Amino acid sequence: MSTTTSVDFMQVVTDRRSVKQYDPSFKISKEELVELIETATKAPSAWNLQHWKFVVIDEQAQKEKLLPIAYGQQQVVQASAVIAVLGDLEANKNAEPIFGGAVKAGQLPQEVKDALVGQIEGAYKSPQVARDSAILNGSLAAMQLMLAAKAKGYDTCPMGGYNAVQFAEQFNVPSRYIPLMLISVGKAAQEGRPSPRFTADETIVWNQF
Ligand SMILES: Cc1cc2nc3c(=O)[nH]c(=O)nc-3n(C[C@H](O)[C@H](O)[C@H](O)COP(=O)(O)O)c2cc1C
């Protein structure tokens, strides 16, 4: 079931916290998880290559398998689902389906597509560019996923505290993808703690250092 949610964006951003305790009896439906991910994938990406993939772990047995990989962090088993956000190290391969479709639909001239593909293939000769792009662009979708969840009344916690090598091995992640973070998503059993932020003065440099 798809639902439309109307919430104040600034409130969502202000209220989002990393929540570590969830109601283990609360299940978010697959449909809603799909909806969250669809919202996440509205994120921008370089050349629109959409450098992301999501492993949605919503079966309890799989969450139990993940628990030691995530160093025993309880949100992994308590949350309704854990979404592993992966970055695509070969996102250049997405150019053909994405731009090819746009050419066929008459939205993109063939010569523009050829020029873009040339730029992309040039850039992807560098493994560093491929890796940086996977992390940069995939992380934008991850952030959007967390805000979408908050807007729907759910809570999340991004987690870098897990063994990415073990995760890739035990969840059969192909070498094309790099694990970026795990995100627990569910109904909070306890609110996240307020966390301090540097002030704008401490954070902003106007015009140049
Ligand atoms: C990339 C990344 C990795 C994180 N890893 C963990 C983690 O493994 N476990 C955890 O409990 N929180 C983790 N956090 C949550 C941070 O501790 C939290 O975002 C930060 O303290 C600010 O609090 P807030 O998210 O509630 O505003 C991570 C956050 C990010 C962005």
Ligand as a Chemical Component Dictionary entry (heavy atoms), coordinates in Angstrom:
data_LIG
# 
_chem_comp.id                   LIG 
_chem_comp.type                 NON-POLYMER 
_chem_comp.pdbx_formal_charge   0 
_chem_comp.three_letter_code    LIG 
# 
loop_
_chem_comp_atom.comp_id 
_chem_comp_atom.atom_id 
_chem_comp_atom.alt_atom_id 
_chem_comp_atom.type_symbol 
_chem_comp_atom.charge 
_chem_comp_atom.model_Cartn_x 
_chem_comp_atom.model_Cartn_y 
_chem_comp_atom.model_Cartn_z 
_chem_comp_atom.pdbx_ordinal 
LIG C1  C1  C 0 28.728 6.788  8.762  1  
LIG C2  C2  C 0 28.137 6.662  10.149 2  
LIG C3  C3  C 0 28.440 5.549  10.919 3  
LIG C4  C4  C 0 27.827 5.405  12.173 4  
LIG N1  N1  N 0 28.035 4.247  12.858 5  
LIG C5  C5  C 0 27.311 4.015  13.974 6  
LIG C6  C6  C 0 27.361 2.733  14.594 7  
LIG O1  O1  O 0 28.013 1.809  14.150 8  
LIG N2  N2  N 0 26.610 2.552  15.706 9  
LIG C7  C7  C 0 25.839 3.540  16.239 10 
LIG O2  O2  O 0 25.167 3.297  17.245 11 
LIG N3  N3  N 0 25.753 4.764  15.653 12 
LIG C8  C8  C 0 26.469 5.013  14.524 13 
LIG N4  N4  N 0 26.359 6.213  13.892 14 
LIG C9  C9  C 0 25.468 7.244  14.449 15 
LIG C10 C10 C 0 26.235 8.437  14.993 16 
LIG O3  O3  O 0 26.810 8.115  16.227 17 
LIG C11 C11 C 0 25.260 9.624  15.092 18 
LIG O4  O4  O 0 24.804 9.948  13.799 19 
LIG C12 C12 C 0 25.886 10.866 15.704 20 
LIG O5  O5  O 0 26.254 10.638 17.043 21 
LIG C13 C13 C 0 24.922 12.061 15.673 22 
LIG O6  O6  O 0 23.720 11.730 16.317 23 
LIG P1  P1  P 0 22.316 11.777 15.571 24 
LIG O7  O7  O 0 22.399 10.888 14.360 25 
LIG O8  O8  O 0 21.321 11.270 16.568 26 
LIG O9  O9  O 0 22.073 13.206 15.186 27 
LIG C14 C14 C 0 26.975 6.408  12.673 28 
LIG C15 C15 C 0 26.723 7.537  11.903 29 
LIG C16 C16 C 0 27.266 7.654  10.636 30 
LIG C17 C17 C 0 26.909 8.846  9.803  31 
# 
loop_
_chem_comp_bond.comp_id 
_chem_comp_bond.atom_id_1 
_chem_comp_bond.atom_id_2 
_chem_comp_bond.value_order 
_chem_comp_bond.pdbx_ordinal 
LIG C1  C2  SING 1  
LIG C2  C3  SING 2  
LIG C2  C16 DOUB 3  
LIG C3  C4  DOUB 4  
LIG C4  N1  SING 5  
LIG C4  C14 SING 6  
LIG N1  C5  DOUB 7  
LIG C5  C6  SING 8  
LIG C5  C8  SING 9  
LIG C6  O1  DOUB 10 
LIG C6  N2  SING 11 
LIG N2  C7  SING 12 
LIG C7  O2  DOUB 13 
LIG C7  N3  SING 14 
LIG N3  C8  DOUB 15 
LIG C8  N4  SING 16 
LIG N4  C9  SING 17 
LIG N4  C14 SING 18 
LIG C9  C10 SING 19 
LIG C10 O3  SING 20 
LIG C10 C11 SING 21 
LIG C11 O4  SING 22 
LIG C11 C12 SING 23 
LIG C12 O5  SING 24 
LIG C12 C13 SING 25 
LIG C13 O6  SING 26 
LIG O6  P1  SING 27 
LIG P1  O7  DOUB 28 
LIG P1  O8  SING 29 
LIG P1  O9  SING 30 
LIG C14 C15 DOUB 31 
LIG C15 C16 SING 32 
LIG C16 C17 SING 33 
# 
